[in-house]
Amino acid sequence: MKLRIATVFALCFFLSIGSAEELSTRLTDAAFWKLVTDFSEPSGRFPSDNFASNELAIQKILPDLVRGRKAAGAYLGVGPEQNFTYIVALKPKISFIIDIRRQNMVEHLMYKALFEMSADRADFLSRLFSRPRPADIGRSLTVTALFEAYREVEPDQKLFEDTYAAVLNHLTKDHGFALTQDDQNVLGYILRAFYIGGPNLGYAGPPPGRPTAPRILPTFEELMIDTDQDGRQQSFLATEENFLTLQEIEKNNLIVPIVGDFAGPTAFHSVGDYLKKHSAVVSALYTSNVEQYLFMSEDWKGFYKNVSTLPLDAKSVFIRPLINTGDIRVGPGPYSASPQFRTGFHFDTLIFPIKNLLTAFEAGSIQTYYDAIAIRN
């Protein structure tokens, strides 16, 4: 009898340990904020603001990206809203957004509040851009029609002030996140950029007045109405379903923005240890143009060493956007142009097996960024 009880106790203990190691389907507010604060490094320097992506063709790789990776593993990324489109497509168990700018962490918290507070896409855009919701906007509108409806709507100062107050209250009171005064000021700075720029907001901020010539960098609207390689609109605002999927992920506290240098000592190691503890593998790591900056010094070596500490498998990939000028591919910088709306270049967003790069790195075959992006198989 004693042996039988002991066996049952041991089995229950084993099962409780096993279940504890699985990633949760929802993080508490306290657990979420602890990850944000414990995994973050001091904010670093970056040469410009980055309110929105400067990369079109984000959606081109989605059909290939989700093959064998959908709804599995963890997603890691950098930068603002482009991550949402990849997250909606992959439906990872958890996502970490790692960016050297604390401003990016605050922007993701702003997005989190807006997603959670908004009933639908039209409501979300009304709050994001501080523009009254046009009448008769239904949930079945295409994303193109949705943005067309907002294009001529003027910004509203009172709506901006009310939205800022509501976002701040939602984050600090409803969630209990301890935003510093600087964080609160930055939140207002970011939201004001969207208030001024509206759907025409770009990478570095609102345009000076109404542009009379095509802009080099894409606008927020252009990023949202872009398509995948089959001509389908798949941004996180492309459909009401995509929006609601992302809203649910945000409500479950499963997009964790942290402040971290890709070559730094804390962020990547903390994320890697957390994922290993919870038996999760990285499905995709979106790098934007960070590697290019790292190759301006020896920091790229620290980044690849950090990547080597992550839990990976044969399907783990880098997502890299490259500018294709016809004879050479380079990563996007603040000078980048976009194919669907400008002439001269076009983007190629490509996926690269992470383990293959690490093998080459360990063998000493990587010396330049071009060596890194040459490794496709």
Secondary structure, 3 states (H helix, E strand, C coil): CHHHHHHHHHHHHHHHHHHHCCCCCCCCHHHHHHHHHHHCCCCCCCCCCCCCCCCCCHHHHHHHHHCCCCCCCEEEECCCCHHHHHHHHHCCCEEEEEECCHHHHHHHHHHHHHHHHCCCHHHHHHHHHCCCCCCCCCCCCCHHHHHHHHCCCCCCHHHHHHHHHHHHHHHHHHCCCCCCHHHHHHHHHHHHHHHHHHHHCECCECCCCCCCCCCCCCCHHHHHHCCCCCCCCCCCCCCHHHHHHHHHHHHCCCEEEEECCCCCCCHHHHHHHHHHHCCCCEEEEECCCHHHHHCCCCHHHHHHHHHHCCCCCCCCEEEEEEEECCCCEECCCCCCCCCCCCCCCEEEEEEEEHHHHHHHHHCCCCCCHHHHHCCCC
